[in-house]
């Protein structure tokens, strides 16, 4: 059934809804946070159809939700959120994504842009040397089997305990860098093998490492608590669970497709393959996904170790890089939220799927590091290559989206279309004119991730800010970009 703009009910300037009556299989309405222009862009691919499909998940509550960075994904739209009742509701690999716990972290320096400007190119070169990037590009040394088992089970905690970071890194990381339900025995030998030499590597696609400066502070009080100040140099890391997470997702999608009929689960698209969370396979997949998430936490922790090493080599041993925060944007978590059942509000435990969506808890939430609890969780929303990124703070208004916001700007052009539209030299020259260094392995990769391939990050973040889901704290401008392949 074709979906048109006229099928939406406009709730306000930034919120649109397709009612449950639109299709028989819908259990809840579908909602999109967007301007009219962004909504029209979303209708040009399958992302809105995918969002409507999500409303059919068994046990889904309130709404299937999409953020303004919505674009077509596998099964779920990227920028999508769906919460199902715990423990009998659906658990869907597509609601997490193949790159389990793809996410962001920001390291803060005490230096200004002027302090590091003379060293910028050397610094970017050294970081690129220390942090391998690209599809299949790993480290020369493979980890032992027992180390991979420990990383899958204990995440960033294992690395910190072995000298690859500080206790403060864990305190400033979502879930302290470790999901407790992880059980490596539910991860295939192939998934473990594929991750042996990839801990501390960027990966392909839109993954990147940036040296940035704080271009503008919007909220001085919150910025001070976060440790941000204007013109400050920061380091942003965007990557996930590499081949290990991808293999875990692939393994279990195949298993769940075969198991679904046993539970009388019906979905409109086989890519949305789902299974009861409480089932044996549901429990196995969740434990394996937690392993994938722990691998990603460890990956970003190891990259941080090598970034710190590179910075010390170029700028001196006394430099300190502090972790602002590390947050996932491809994950399923068990959380308690307010739901509407028979027109009554109650608090229930849920299985919250965030697929290209970032958690944004408000002040007072006990999952937030204690030093941020008075103001709210740091929310990290990156831009596309060569555009600004943002730090926001979680807000109570986000309870209507299960305390979730956008994870980035969102694609508006396929990689194939980008290769036809742009050239590598065009992208390099565009960045050069903006005063941005670019370090890359493959010219193809920078064309596929050209700034013109994505929505305007300012437009996306302004929707999040104006709706009150999260509030802007600081805008970060890239000085140097190190790309994955």
C-alpha positions as CSV (number, residue, x, y, z in Angstrom):
1,X,0.0,0.0,0.0
2,X,1.6,3.3,-1.1
3,X,2.0,5.8,1.7
4,X,1.3,9.5,0.8
5,X,1.8,12.7,2.8
6,X,-2.0,13.0,3.0
7,X,-2.1,9.7,5.0
8,X,-0.4,11.6,7.9
9,X,-2.1,13.6,10.6
10,X,-0.1,16.7,11.5
11,X,0.2,16.9,15.3
12,X,2.4,20.0,15.3
13,X,5.0,21.6,13.1
14,X,7.5,18.8,13.8
15,X,5.4,15.7,14.5
16,X,3.4,13.6,12.1
17,X,1.3,10.5,12.7
18,X,-0.1,7.7,10.6
19,X,-3.1,6.4,12.7
20,X,-3.6,2.7,13.6
21,X,-6.6,2.6,11.2
22,X,-4.3,3.0,8.2
23,X,-3.6,-0.8,7.9
24,X,-5.2,-3.8,9.7
25,X,-1.8,-5.2,10.8
26,X,-1.0,-2.0,12.8
27,X,-1.1,-2.5,16.5
28,X,-0.1,1.2,17.3
29,X,0.3,4.4,15.3
30,X,3.5,5.4,13.5
31,X,5.1,8.8,14.4
32,X,7.8,10.8,12.6
33,X,9.5,13.9,14.0
34,X,10.2,16.0,10.8
35,X,9.6,19.2,8.9
36,X,7.4,18.9,5.8
37,X,10.5,18.8,3.7
38,X,12.1,16.0,5.6
39,X,8.8,14.1,5.6
40,X,8.6,14.4,1.8
41,X,12.3,13.2,1.5
42,X,11.4,10.1,3.7
43,X,8.5,9.2,1.3
44,X,11.0,8.9,-1.5
45,X,12.4,5.6,-0.2
46,X,11.0,2.7,1.8
47,X,11.7,4.1,5.2
48,X,8.1,5.2,6.0
49,X,6.8,1.9,4.8
50,X,9.3,0.2,7.1
51,X,8.2,2.3,10.0
52,X,4.6,1.3,9.4
53,X,5.7,-2.4,9.3
54,X,7.3,-1.9,12.8
55,X,3.9,-1.1,14.2
56,X,2.9,-4.7,13.6
57,X,5.5,-6.2,16.0
58,X,3.9,-8.4,18.6
59,X,3.9,-6.6,22.0
60,X,4.7,-3.1,20.6
61,X,3.5,-0.2,22.8
62,X,2.6,3.5,22.3
63,X,4.0,4.2,18.9
64,X,6.6,3.1,16.3
65,X,8.8,6.3,16.1
66,X,11.2,7.7,13.6
67,X,13.5,10.7,14.1
68,X,14.3,13.4,11.5
69,X,17.4,11.4,10.3
70,X,15.0,8.7,9.0
71,X,16.1,6.7,6.0
72,X,15.8,3.2,4.6
73,X,17.5,0.4,6.4
74,X,17.2,-3.3,6.8
75,X,13.7,-4.1,8.1
76,X,13.6,-1.2,10.5
77,X,14.2,2.3,9.2
78,X,17.4,3.9,10.3
79,X,16.4,6.6,12.9
80,X,13.7,4.2,14.2
81,X,12.6,3.3,17.7
82,X,10.2,0.5,18.7
83,X,9.5,-0.7,22.3
84,X,7.8,-4.0,23.0
85,X,6.4,-5.4,26.3
86,X,8.9,-7.3,28.5
87,X,9.3,-10.3,28.5
88,X,6.9,-11.7,25.9
89,X,7.2,-9.0,23.3
90,X,9.1,-9.2,20.1
91,X,12.9,-8.9,19.9
92,X,14.0,-8.1,16.3
93,X,17.6,-8.0,15.1
94,X,16.5,-5.5,12.4
95,X,15.6,-3.1,15.2
96,X,19.2,-3.1,16.3
97,X,21.1,-3.3,13.1
98,X,24.0,-5.3,11.8
99,X,26.5,-3.0,13.4
100,X,25.5,-3.7,17.0
101,X,26.3,-0.8,19.3
102,X,27.6,1.4,16.6
103,X,28.0,4.6,18.6
104,X,29.8,7.8,19.5
105,X,32.4,9.0,22.0
106,X,34.0,12.3,22.5
107,X,37.4,12.9,24.2
108,X,38.0,16.4,25.6
109,X,41.4,18.2,25.6
110,X,42.4,21.2,27.7
111,X,43.8,22.9,24.5
112,X,42.4,25.5,22.2
113,X,42.5,25.4,18.4
114,X,45.4,27.9,18.4
115,X,47.4,25.6,20.6
116,X,47.3,22.7,18.3
117,X,47.1,24.4,14.9
118,X,50.8,24.2,14.1
119,X,50.7,20.4,14.9
120,X,47.4,19.5,13.3
121,X,48.6,17.7,10.2
122,X,51.2,15.7,12.1
123,X,48.6,14.9,14.7
124,X,46.1,13.7,12.1
125,X,48.9,11.6,10.4
126,X,49.9,10.0,13.7
127,X,46.3,9.1,14.6
128,X,45.7,7.6,11.2
129,X,48.8,5.5,11.7
130,X,47.8,4.3,15.1
131,X,44.1,3.6,14.3
132,X,43.7,1.3,11.3
133,X,40.6,2.0,9.2
134,X,38.6,0.3,6.6
135,X,36.8,-2.9,5.7
136,X,38.9,-5.8,6.8
137,X,41.7,-3.6,7.9
138,X,42.8,-4.9,11.3
139,X,45.8,-4.8,13.6
140,X,48.9,-6.8,12.9
141,X,48.6,-8.6,16.2
142,X,45.6,-10.9,16.8
143,X,44.1,-11.3,20.2
144,X,44.2,-14.6,21.9
145,X,40.9,-16.6,22.2
146,X,40.7,-15.9,25.9
147,X,41.0,-12.2,25.3
148,X,38.2,-12.1,22.8
149,X,36.0,-14.1,25.2
150,X,36.8,-11.5,27.9
151,X,36.0,-8.6,25.6
152,X,32.7,-10.1,24.6
153,X,31.8,-10.7,28.2
154,X,33.2,-7.6,29.9
155,X,33.5,-5.0,27.2
156,X,35.5,-1.8,27.9
157,X,35.9,-2.9,31.6
158,X,38.3,-5.7,30.5
159,X,40.5,-3.3,28.6
160,X,40.6,-0.7,31.4
161,X,41.5,-3.3,33.9
162,X,44.4,-4.3,31.6
163,X,45.8,-0.8,31.3
164,X,44.0,0.5,28.2
165,X,42.3,3.4,29.9
166,X,41.2,4.8,33.2
167,X,38.3,4.1,35.7
168,X,36.8,7.5,34.7
169,X,36.4,6.1,31.1
170,X,33.9,3.5,32.4
171,X,32.1,6.0,34.6
172,X,31.4,8.2,31.6
173,X,30.2,5.4,29.3
174,X,26.7,4.1,28.7
175,X,26.2,1.1,31.0
176,X,29.7,1.6,32.2
177,X,31.0,0.1,29.0
178,X,29.6,-3.4,29.7
179,X,26.2,-5.1,29.2
180,X,25.8,-7.7,32.0
181,X,23.7,-10.2,30.0
182,X,26.5,-11.0,27.6
183,X,27.3,-14.7,27.2
184,X,30.1,-15.5,24.7
185,X,28.9,-19.2,24.4
186,X,26.0,-17.9,22.3
187,X,28.4,-16.3,19.8
188,X,29.6,-18.3,16.9
189,X,33.2,-19.3,16.4
190,X,33.2,-17.4,13.1
191,X,32.0,-14.2,14.8
192,X,34.8,-14.5,17.4
193,X,37.4,-15.2,14.8
194,X,36.4,-12.2,12.7
195,X,37.0,-9.9,15.6
196,X,40.4,-11.1,16.7
197,X,42.4,-8.4,14.9
198,X,39.7,-5.6,14.8
199,X,39.6,-4.3,18.3
200,X,40.8,-0.7,18.0
201,X,39.9,-0.2,14.4
202,X,37.5,2.2,12.7
203,X,35.8,0.2,10.0
204,X,34.2,1.1,6.7
205,X,31.2,3.2,5.6
206,X,30.4,6.3,7.5
207,X,32.7,5.6,10.4
208,X,35.2,8.3,11.2
209,X,37.5,9.9,13.7
210,X,37.6,13.7,13.9
211,X,39.7,16.4,15.5
212,X,37.2,19.1,16.2
213,X,36.9,22.5,17.9
214,X,33.9,23.7,20.0
215,X,32.6,26.4,17.6
216,X,29.7,27.6,19.7
217,X,28.3,27.1,23.2
218,X,24.5,27.4,23.6
219,X,24.2,26.6,27.3
220,X,27.1,27.8,29.4
221,X,25.9,26.1,32.6
222,X,25.6,22.6,31.1
223,X,28.7,23.1,29.0
224,X,30.7,23.8,32.1
225,X,29.4,20.6,33.8
226,X,30.2,18.6,30.6
227,X,33.7,20.2,30.5
228,X,33.2,22.1,27.3
229,X,34.4,25.6,26.4
230,X,34.5,27.6,23.2
231,X,37.4,26.9,20.8
232,X,38.3,23.8,22.8
233,X,39.9,20.9,20.8
234,X,37.9,17.6,21.0
235,X,38.3,14.2,19.4
236,X,35.1,12.4,18.2
237,X,35.0,8.6,17.5
238,X,32.3,7.0,15.5
239,X,32.4,3.2,15.1
240,X,30.9,0.0,16.3
241,X,31.3,-3.8,16.6
242,X,33.0,-4.4,13.2
243,X,32.7,-7.8,11.7
244,X,31.9,-9.5,15.0
245,X,28.6,-7.6,15.4
246,X,27.7,-8.1,11.8
247,X,28.3,-11.9,12.0
248,X,26.2,-12.2,15.2
249,X,23.3,-10.4,13.5
250,X,23.6,-12.5,10.4
251,X,23.8,-15.7,12.3
252,X,20.6,-15.0,14.4
253,X,18.5,-13.5,11.6
254,X,18.8,-16.9,9.8
255,X,17.9,-18.8,13.0
256,X,15.0,-16.5,13.9
257,X,13.5,-16.7,10.4
258,X,13.3,-20.5,10.9
259,X,12.0,-20.3,14.5
260,X,9.3,-17.6,14.0
261,X,6.5,-20.0,12.8
262,X,6.7,-21.8,16.2
263,X,5.4,-18.7,18.0
264,X,2.8,-17.7,15.5
265,X,4.7,-14.4,14.9
266,X,3.6,-12.7,11.6
267,X,5.4,-9.6,10.2
268,X,4.8,-7.8,6.9
269,X,8.5,-8.1,5.8
270,X,10.8,-11.0,6.4
271,X,13.6,-8.5,7.1
272,X,11.6,-7.7,10.3
273,X,12.1,-11.3,11.6
274,X,11.3,-11.4,15.3
275,X,10.9,-13.8,18.2
276,X,9.6,-13.5,21.7
277,X,12.3,-12.1,24.0
278,X,11.5,-14.7,26.6
279,X,12.0,-17.7,24.2
280,X,15.1,-19.7,24.2
281,X,16.3,-18.3,20.9
282,X,15.3,-14.8,22.0
283,X,17.4,-15.1,25.2
284,X,20.3,-16.5,23.2
285,X,20.2,-13.7,20.7
286,X,19.9,-11.0,23.4
287,X,23.0,-12.4,25.2
288,X,24.9,-12.6,21.9
289,X,23.8,-9.0,21.0
290,X,25.1,-7.9,24.4
291,X,28.4,-9.5,23.4
292,X,28.4,-7.5,20.2
293,X,27.7,-4.4,22.1
294,X,30.5,-5.1,24.6
295,X,32.9,-5.6,21.6
296,X,31.9,-2.1,20.3
297,X,32.4,-0.5,23.8
298,X,35.9,-2.2,23.9
299,X,36.6,-1.1,20.3
300,X,36.0,2.6,21.0
301,X,38.0,2.2,24.3
302,X,41.0,0.8,22.4
303,X,40.8,3.5,19.8
304,X,40.8,6.1,22.6
305,X,44.0,4.5,24.0
306,X,45.7,4.8,20.6
307,X,44.4,8.4,20.1
308,X,45.8,9.3,23.5
309,X,49.1,7.7,22.5
310,X,49.3,9.6,19.2
311,X,48.4,12.9,20.9
312,X,51.1,12.4,23.5
313,X,53.7,11.7,20.9
314,X,52.9,14.9,19.0
315,X,51.9,17.3,21.8
316,X,53.8,15.9,24.8
317,X,53.4,13.3,27.6
318,X,51.5,15.7,29.9
319,X,48.4,16.1,27.8
320,X,45.2,14.6,29.2
321,X,42.2,13.6,27.1
322,X,39.1,13.1,29.2
323,X,36.1,11.1,28.1
324,X,33.0,13.3,27.9
325,X,30.6,10.3,27.1
326,X,30.2,7.2,25.1
327,X,26.7,6.3,23.8
328,X,25.3,3.6,21.6
329,X,22.9,4.2,18.7
330,X,22.2,0.6,17.5
331,X,21.1,-1.4,20.4
332,X,18.2,-3.1,22.4
333,X,18.0,-2.3,26.1
334,X,15.6,-3.4,28.9
335,X,14.2,-0.2,30.4
336,X,11.2,1.0,32.3
337,X,9.0,3.6,30.6
338,X,5.6,5.1,30.7
339,X,3.1,3.3,28.4
340,X,-0.5,3.8,27.5
341,X,-2.7,0.8,27.9
342,X,-6.5,1.1,27.6
343,X,-6.1,4.9,27.6
344,X,-4.3,4.7,31.0
345,X,-0.7,5.5,31.7
346,X,1.4,3.1,33.7
347,X,5.1,2.4,34.0
348,X,6.3,-0.9,32.5
349,X,9.5,-2.7,31.7
350,X,10.1,-2.7,28.0
351,X,12.4,-4.0,25.3
352,X,13.5,-0.8,23.6
353,X,15.0,-1.1,20.1
354,X,17.0,1.9,18.9
355,X,18.2,1.6,15.3
356,X,20.1,4.7,14.4
357,X,18.7,6.4,17.5
358,X,20.5,7.8,20.5
359,X,19.5,7.4,24.1
360,X,18.7,10.8,25.8
361,X,17.9,10.4,29.5
362,X,16.9,13.5,31.5
363,X,18.2,14.9,34.7
364,X,17.8,12.6,37.7
365,X,18.0,9.3,35.8
366,X,20.2,6.9,37.7
367,X,21.8,5.5,34.5
368,X,23.5,8.8,33.9
369,X,27.0,9.3,35.4
370,X,26.7,11.0,38.7
371,X,28.5,14.2,37.7
372,X,25.9,14.8,34.9
373,X,22.8,13.7,36.8
374,X,21.7,17.2,37.8
375,X,21.5,18.4,34.2
376,X,20.9,15.3,32.1
377,X,22.8,12.9,29.8
378,X,25.3,14.1,27.2
379,X,23.7,13.4,23.8
380,X,26.2,13.1,20.9
381,X,24.9,13.7,17.4
382,X,27.5,13.7,14.6
383,X,27.2,15.4,11.3
384,X,28.3,14.0,8.0
385,X,31.9,14.3,6.8
386,X,33.0,18.0,6.9
387,X,29.9,19.3,8.6
388,X,29.2,20.2,12.3
389,X,28.4,17.8,15.1
390,X,26.5,18.6,18.2
391,X,26.5,17.9,21.9
392,X,23.0,18.1,23.5
393,X,21.6,17.3,26.9
394,X,18.7,14.9,27.5
395,X,15.3,16.4,28.5
396,X,12.2,15.1,30.2
397,X,10.1,15.8,27.1
398,X,11.8,12.9,25.4
399,X,9.7,10.5,27.5
400,X,7.3,10.5,24.4
401,X,10.1,8.9,22.3
402,X,11.3,6.5,25.0
403,X,14.0,9.0,25.8
404,X,15.5,8.7,22.3
405,X,16.7,11.2,19.6
406,X,18.4,11.3,16.3
407,X,21.8,9.6,15.8
408,X,23.1,11.8,13.0
409,X,21.8,13.7,10.0
410,X,20.6,10.8,7.8
411,X,21.3,9.9,4.2
412,X,19.3,11.4,1.3
413,X,21.4,9.7,-1.4
414,X,22.5,6.1,-1.9
415,X,26.2,5.3,-2.1
416,X,25.7,4.3,-5.8
417,X,24.1,7.7,-6.5
418,X,26.9,9.5,-4.7
419,X,29.5,7.9,-6.9
420,X,27.7,9.2,-10.0
421,X,27.1,12.6,-8.5
422,X,30.5,13.5,-6.9
423,X,34.2,13.1,-7.5
424,X,36.9,12.6,-4.9
425,X,38.7,15.8,-6.0
426,X,35.5,17.7,-5.6
427,X,35.0,16.4,-2.1
428,X,38.7,17.1,-1.1
429,X,38.5,20.6,-2.5
430,X,35.2,21.3,-0.8
431,X,36.7,20.3,2.6
432,X,40.0,22.2,1.9
433,X,38.0,25.5,1.2
434,X,36.4,25.0,4.6
435,X,39.8,24.6,6.2
436,X,39.4,20.9,7.0
437,X,42.1,18.3,6.6
438,X,41.0,14.9,5.2
439,X,42.9,11.6,5.7
440,X,41.6,8.6,3.9
441,X,42.5,5.2,2.5
442,X,40.1,5.0,-0.4
443,X,38.9,7.8,-2.6
444,X,35.7,5.8,-3.2
445,X,34.9,6.0,0.5
446,X,35.0,9.8,0.7
447,X,32.8,10.1,-2.3
448,X,30.2,7.7,-0.8
449,X,30.2,9.8,2.4
450,X,30.4,13.3,0.7
451,X,28.6,16.0,2.7
452,X,26.0,16.4,0.0
453,X,24.8,12.8,0.6
454,X,23.3,13.7,3.9
455,X,20.6,16.0,5.3
456,X,21.6,19.3,6.9
457,X,22.7,18.4,10.4
458,X,21.5,21.9,11.6
459,X,18.0,21.2,10.4
460,X,17.9,17.8,12.1
461,X,19.3,19.0,15.4
462,X,17.0,22.1,15.4
463,X,14.0,19.7,15.3
464,X,15.3,17.8,18.3
465,X,16.0,21.1,20.2
466,X,12.7,22.9,19.3
467,X,10.6,19.8,20.2
468,X,12.4,19.7,23.5
469,X,13.5,16.1,23.2
470,X,17.0,17.3,23.9
471,X,18.5,20.8,24.2
472,X,21.6,22.1,22.3
473,X,24.7,22.5,24.5
474,X,27.6,23.0,21.9
475,X,28.3,22.9,18.2
476,X,31.6,21.2,17.1
477,X,33.4,22.0,13.9
478,X,35.8,19.5,12.2
479,X,39.5,20.5,11.8
480,X,40.6,17.1,10.5
481,X,38.7,14.0,9.4
482,X,40.2,10.5,9.5
483,X,37.9,8.2,7.5
484,X,37.2,4.5,7.6
485,X,37.5,2.9,4.1
